[in-house]
Amino acid sequence: MKLDNAFYVEPEGIAGGLALWWSQDVKLSVLHYDKNFIDTIISINGETEWFGTFIYATPYEEDKQRFWERLGILRNDVNAKWWIMGDTNIVASPNEKYGGSTFENNNAKWYHEFLECTYLIEIQSKRGAYTWSNQRSEEDEIREKLDRVLSSLEWSFLFPKAIVIIDVAIASDHAPIVLLTNGVMKKVKRDFKFESRWLIEEECSRLVEEEWISTEDRNQRGTFRVKLRRTKVKLGKWNK
């Protein structure tokens, strides 16, 4: 990954565990940590320092109050330059949930109280509305927004163009989130990758079969490559 430094919180048994990596141009010191967060102070290229807290919030209802209260006392100064990034394990509003049981505001009670006490706000996210999926289809599908970045007003003044990108989930039920402090999204041409989850969709095999037999000139040189290229394009459009 070409990252020079690392800090780990070991798992308890086979569950949990946190890992943080950073490059040489980042000055980072760990201030506090436990099984649910790593609290740091950061500066890049010698610029202004700020606090960054990386979290994996508890998924257990009986522990949520303690987690958010513990997080809230990390900073006594509401004017601190501070952001929090990671899995909040909270659906904060009805529009952050698709499928499954009905949204219940009580589940987010301690999270909203935390925001009221710290005055943190969520940074706007791009490229998608949800960060977690149960990876099922049709009526059994559930999607939720659980991962986010929160920041103080002072930090947002330091980086007024900051945005959060919800990237593509690979080998996980969570989509990675990327914080861009300068708000620039580079357009990168992605290599085509066949997604294994497509195999559970009947329509996928039908599309492949239709495109494979649709090449008219079977004597055309390079027909095999033509079939692959056309199938790739069709699957890409279908996936969108």
Secondary structure by P-SEA (a helix, b strand, c coil): cccccccccccccccbbbbbbbcccccccccccccccccccccccccbbbbbbbbbccccccaaaaaaaaaaaccccccccccccccccccccccccccccccccccaaaaaaaaaaaccccccccccccccccccccccbbbbbcccccccaaaaaacccbbbbbcccccccbbbbbbbcccccccccccbbbbccccccaaaaaaaaaaaaccccccccaaaaaaaaaaaaaaaaaac
